[in-house]
Every structure is written in C-alpha cells, then in structure tokens.
Amino acid sequence: MSDLIKLVNNWSITQFVHTFGGLFEESPWVAERSGLLRPFDSFEQMMKVMKNVVQASDDQVKLQLLRNHPDLGARISMSSNSVQEQAGAGLDSLSQEQYNELQQLNKAYTSQFGFSFILAVKGHTASSILESMRQRHRRGREEEFETALKEVFKIAGIRLEQWLAQIGHEHEFVSKPAAVQQRTMYYGKGDVWMYRSYAKPLTGIQSIPESPFMGRSNILFGLNIKVAVQGDEFLPSFAEGDNSLVVATDSMKNFILKHAADYTGATVEGFLALVSRRFLETYPQMSKVQMTADQIPFEDIPIGLEGSYRPSTLVFRYSQNDRATAAVEAERTGDSIELSNHFSGVADLRLIKVKGSEFAGFMQDEYTTLPETWDRPLFIFLNINWRYEDPRDGMDDQRGRYVAAEQVRDLAAAVFHECRSASIQHLIYQIGRRLLSRFEQLSEVSFESNNRTWETVLEEVKEGEGKVFTEPRPPYGFQGFSMTRDDLETDGRDAGKEGDV
C-alpha cells in the first residue's frame, strides 16, 4: 500500500468528498458513499468501489447521474472538468457546420434516450465524436444506457489519473490481481426518521467564552438516520438470490426505532454507538455497521408566563437552520466489537458578516477580472466536522467532555466577528485553531466552506453607510481544510488581523 493511498484513507470524509467529488459529474454522493468504505489498498480499488456504488444504485439514480453530464459541444456553463475535456477534443473550436450537426444529433439523442450523449472524449477528435454519435443513435435504450454508464466510468477513471499525474503519482494507478481486491458489498436503509420525546437532557457541558450554550432539554430528540451493513455472509443474496441471512431493511428501520425507547443517553453519537453495537450483537452475519444521522433542530419558543418570558416545555419550532451531524462505524474483530471510526459535525451553517473582511494580494494574470477588496461583506456556507482523541468523550455525556454542535456554531460565529480575515481560507484556519485550543479532547477538525457573498448593486445609499446587494451569480468558490493538534504548535499563525468589526 502506497503512502498516498494511506494518506487518503486517513482523510476526513469532508476532505475525501472535496477531492474526489468531481470524478463523477455533479454527483459528489458517489465519493461520499465510497469514502465510508475505506480503507482502500490502491487507487484502482478505490475506483472499483466507486463503480460498484453506482451500479448498486437504482435506475432512477443512475439516470440522474447520466443527465448531469452536459451536451457535448454545448455553449453553456458546465463543470471545469467537462470544459477541459471537451476543449481537449476540439469541441470548443468547431466549424459552424460541425456545430450545427452536433446540436441536431444531441437533440435527437436526448429525445430518444432521455439523457445526453456521453463519451470519454480523451483521444477523440470532433470528427470521431460525430461518427460515434451517428452509430450509437441506432441502438436500443437498454444497450445505450449501459454504454453511457461505461463511458461515465471511463471519464471518472481519466479524471483520477489526471489528479494522480498532477501530484506525481502516475504509477499508483496500476492493475493488481483480482485475488487481492477487496469486494464492495453492503446494503441498508436511509431516511429513518426517529422522534423521541422526553429523552435524557444534555447537561454537564464544558463552558467556553464564545458560547452561552450549557445544554439542551431533549424534550424532543429527533434524528434522520442512515444505516449500512456489511458481511461476507450476504454474498449468496447477491450471487444466488438466497435471502436466508438477509435482514430486511424494513426490519432495520424497526430495529432502530425500537432501540430509541431503550436509549438512556443524551447525544446523537451515543445513540448511534448503541444501535450499531446492538446490530452486531443481534445479527452474527453482520461484520460491520456504519450509521450516520442528522439531528432535527427543534427551537425553543418563548411563552409569556407570570409576567416574564420562558421557553415553552410543550411547543417547539421545527427549524430549517444548521444542524448537528454524526457518524459511527462499528466492526466485529474476533469475539469483540470495536468502534472503528467516528466523527461529529455541524452542517449547513450560514454566516454573513456585513463588513470587515478582505480579499486582496491574490495572483493576477490575463484571466483575472476580480478586483481586490479590503472591506467586503462575506457570506459563507460552512460544514465543520471533528473527531475525539478518545471516542468515548462523544458517546458518553456523563464524562463531561462532550462538544456540542451549538458550541461549535457559536465559536465559529465569534471568530468570524473578531477576525479581520484575509480570505475564507484564513478564516477557517482561525476557527480551527480556536476549536482545538478550547477543546483538548478533540484530535482533528475539518472544514468545507462555500463563498456565497452577495453581489454589490449600489455602493452608496442616500443616507447612512448602507449598500444594496443581490444574490451572487451561480458559480461559487469553495474550500476544504483539515487540522490536527500539530497545527497548534505552529507559531505566528493564530493571530487574525484585528480591526473594526
């Protein structure tokens, strides 16, 4: 196993999806599902796992994957990968006659099959692409559906090869004997919505200066859960149609809901750890269980009682704001059951700072049109994940070392308020350092951020210092970054530029 694949195996799921989410056009879910099946022995095995993830999906999901690919030669916005690939085949410099024929063939093909013509264009010319379109137009839909999927796999493989070449590891993408390949085999249940009333309150939270959060009542404890199980004993169900050892996914749903009544803890992580262990204890044919969950946010509603306002203990607001997330992987090793992976997180955090952010000093060349700015409004979408040095700190709320998503959210907002950041990269680094400094029980913090800054329409208003903005144009920038406690030992990077906020 190479050093690079070992590194990829140790990445956070956020970093894995950020790096490989573009291998399949506009379909980061392939990387997300595949990343949960690590470790990989090689990049070839990683690609095989990704192909198997796609093949295991239902036909509607596969169809959407095909439909995500743009028409060849189309003069529309498309992913940077597609732009480069089509340009390499000369599709950005077609003659008018070629362009007209290509558009006619695209239209006829899409009308006939329900998805765009897909071809791995590396090594092709405009003429050979047109000829391929003429030939494949004559096929039946089922045959063409499978051909299109094969081309999608070729495109993904080429993109992975290009990524490896860019970092000097072309030799990594080589074939290995089939006997050493690890089979991909799992199944499970998604969108298991669980609502538990009067769960144990979350208390004993470590206080930090950036957050007033000290616990939650858990009068409503809601989760959206996904479970995937693995085990060699399930092979006959795939290969022979023998379902004698298959636990129906409807039974999995009922299993999860039943154990919601038995749970005596107060955290999402603790519930996932309990249920994943119970799955392995109950069903010996399962060797590994992976569970993820989004916590459903229910917000307090103030009610006027005896001359003052207090949170209602009966009525809550179903929130569409940021939410806590968690993932747990439990694995059977001999006669014991071990927690083999975990992470906690806060997802879909959206923060806007009206002034006090910069973006200047970036590289400028003939492609640069973006002006420098020393005081801009900054609107970011942010996912933050973290791991514990000792996973029990996240599972057992009695240890007093649980890090709540609400605290992480508040800390991120506080750093955003205080720091006059030079870029989003600079901002998330400061947030990461603060998190690791405040919570010594954390071993790693990772980020995925999007820049959704509004477009300025008017720089001045008639009175005051206000401006007028509108929604940004569709392309957006994004960043991914992970940090460990080693980053705290780096001097000179922890002080953000202080200024008026």
RAGIMO-V426938 format. One record per residue. RES is the residue in one small letter. SS is DSSP state (a for helix, b for strand, c for the rest). Layout:
res & ss
RES & SS
RES & SS
//
This chain:
res & ss
m & c
s & c
d & a
l & a
i & a
k & a
l & a
v & a
n & a
n & a
w & c
s & c
i & a
t & a
q & a
f & a
v & a
h & a
t & a
f & a
g & c
g & c
l & c
f & c
e & c
e & c
s & c
p & c
w & a
v & a
a & a
e & a
r & a
s & a
g & a
l & c
l & c
r & c
p & c
f & c
d & c
s & c
f & a
e & a
q & a
m & a
m & a
k & a
v & a
m & a
k & a
n & a
v & a
v & a
q & a
a & c
s & c
d & c
d & a
q & a
v & a
k & a
l & a
q & a
l & a
l & a
r & a
n & c
h & c
p & c
d & c
l & c
g & c
a & c
r & c
i & c
s & c
m & c
s & c
s & a
n & a
s & a
v & a
q & a
e & a
q & a
a & a
g & a
a & c
g & c
l & c
d & c
s & c
l & c
s & c
q & a
e & a
q & a
y & a
n & a
e & a
l & a
q & a
q & a
l & a
n & a
k & a
a & a
y & a
t & a
s & a
q & a
f & a
g & c
f & c
s & c
f & c
i & c
l & c
a & c
v & c
k & c
g & c
h & c
t & c
a & a
s & a
s & a
i & a
l & a
e & a
s & a
m & a
r & a
q & a
r & a
h & c
r & c
r & c
g & c
r & a
e & a
e & a
e & a
f & a
e & a
t & a
a & a
l & a
k & a
e & a
v & a
f & a
k & a
i & a
a & a
g & a
i & a
r & a
l & a
e & a
q & a
w & a
l & a
a & a
q & a
i & c
g & c
h & c
e & a
h & a
e & a
f & c
v & c
s & c
k & c
p & c
a & a
a & a
v & a
q & c
q & c
r & c
t & c
m & c
y & b
y & b
g & b
k & b
g & b
d & b
v & b
w & b
m & b
y & b
r & b
s & b
y & c
a & c
k & c
p & c
l & b
t & c
g & c
i & c
q & c
s & c
i & b
p & c
e & c
s & b
p & c
f & c
m & c
g & c
r & b
s & c
n & c
i & c
l & b
f & b
g & b
l & b
n & b
i & b
k & b
v & b
a & b
v & b
q & b
g & c
d & a
e & a
f & a
l & a
p & a
s & a
f & a
a & a
e & c
g & c
d & c
n & c
s & c
l & c
v & c
v & c
a & c
t & a
d & a
s & a
m & a
k & a
n & a
f & a
i & a
l & a
k & a
h & a
a & a
a & a
d & a
y & c
t & c
g & c
a & c
t & c
v & a
e & a
g & a
f & a
l & a
a & a
l & a
v & a
s & a
r & a
r & a
f & a
l & a
e & a
t & a
y & c
p & c
q & c
m & c
s & c
k & b
v & b
q & b
m & b
t & b
a & b
d & b
q & b
i & b
p & c
f & b
e & b
d & b
i & b
p & b
i & b
g & b
l & b
e & c
g & c
s & b
y & b
r & b
p & b
s & b
t & b
l & b
v & b
f & b
r & b
y & b
s & c
q & c
n & c
d & c
r & b
a & b
t & b
a & b
a & b
v & b
e & b
a & b
e & b
r & b
t & b
g & c
d & c
s & b
i & b
e & b
l & b
s & b
n & b
h & b
f & b
s & b
g & b
v & b
a & b
d & b
l & b
r & b
l & b
i & b
k & b
v & b
k & b
g & b
s & b
e & b
f & b
a & c
g & c
f & c
m & c
q & c
d & c
e & c
y & c
t & c
t & c
l & c
p & c
e & c
t & b
w & b
d & b
r & b
p & b
l & b
f & b
i & b
f & b
l & b
n & b
i & b
n & b
w & b
r & b
y & b
e & c
d & c
p & c
r & a
d & a
g & a
m & a
d & c
d & a
q & a
r & a
g & c
r & c
y & c
v & c
a & c
a & a
e & a
q & a
v & a
r & a
d & a
l & a
a & a
a & a
a & a
v & a
f & a
h & a
e & a
c & c
r & b
s & c
a & c
s & c
i & a
q & a
h & a
l & a
i & a
y & a
q & a
i & a
g & a
r & a
r & a
l & a
l & a
s & a
r & a
f & c
e & c
q & c
l & b
s & b
e & b
v & b
s & b
f & b
e & b
s & b
n & b
n & b
r & c
t & c
w & c
e & b
t & b
v & b
l & b
e & c
e & c
v & c
k & c
e & c
g & c
e & c
g & c
k & c
v & b
f & b
t & b
e & c
p & c
r & c
p & c
p & c
y & c
g & b
f & b
q & b
g & b
f & b
s & b
m & b
t & b
r & a
d & a
d & a
l & a
e & a
t & c
d & c
g & c
r & c
d & c
a & c
g & c
k & b
e & c
g & c
d & c
v & c
//
